[in-house]
Structure formats: C-alpha cells, structure tokens
Amino acid sequence: MGIVSTCSHAAPTNRFRVSDPLLYAWQGIAADLLSPGKAMPPPTNPKNDRRVVLRGFVRAESMVQIALALPISTVIGWALGDYLDHKLHQSWIAIAGLLVGVAAGFVQVIRLANQANRSDDV
C-alpha cells in the first residue's frame, strides 16, 4: 500500500507583491540610505550634544528623586516613631510617625513634580 499525498506540487508563489505597502516602505528607506546624491546632515556642535545628554541625565535624576521620595520618607517616619515608641514605652507613636512620613512624602513628591514640570516648560 502506498501513501497518497494531498500536497500539490505547484510552483512556489512570490510572497511579496508589488502592491505590498510594507515592501514599498522598506524600499524607500533603503533608497534614502543608499542614494549617493543625498548629502550627509551637517555636523552638530559637540557642546550642544553634551548639553542634551546632561539635560537627559538631570531629567532622569529628578524622576528617580520623585520615585524614591515617598518610600524613603515613609520608612524614616516609621523608624523615628518606632525609636520613640521604645524610648517612651508607648505603642502608638510608630503609627503616627508612619502617617507623618507618608504625608511628608506626598508633599515632597508634589514639590518635585511641580519643579520638574516647570523645568520642562522652560
């Protein structure tokens, strides 16, 4: 007994058609990159490049400050409250310190966000 194949043995067809918009986009990109008549963009001033990079680092640093302000202030408030709990033999000061730390963290986050927003507008 032989195995009957249901596959057709037709010639493979081209997957990309001339009307394929993605192919046209890639052809346009390749033509832009490889065309000898195109001039290179003028060189940029290295000072300006350094300023742009430094501005990006300053922006990232301010975002890190915003991200860390709330958790750090919360932990500091709780730690101070816990210390005062043990010194004064109380049990409620740690919770109050935690709440004060959270409030201080929110105030700092709002200040930093407003400062970052103002520096973006300039």
Protein Blocks (a to p, Z undefined) as FASTA:
>chain_A
ZZddfbdcbdcddfbdfklmklmmmmmmmmmmmpmkbccdddddfklmmmmmmmmmmmmm
mmmmmmmmmmmmmmmmmmmmmmmmmmnopaklmmmmmmmmmmmmmmmmmmmmmmmmmmmm
ZZ
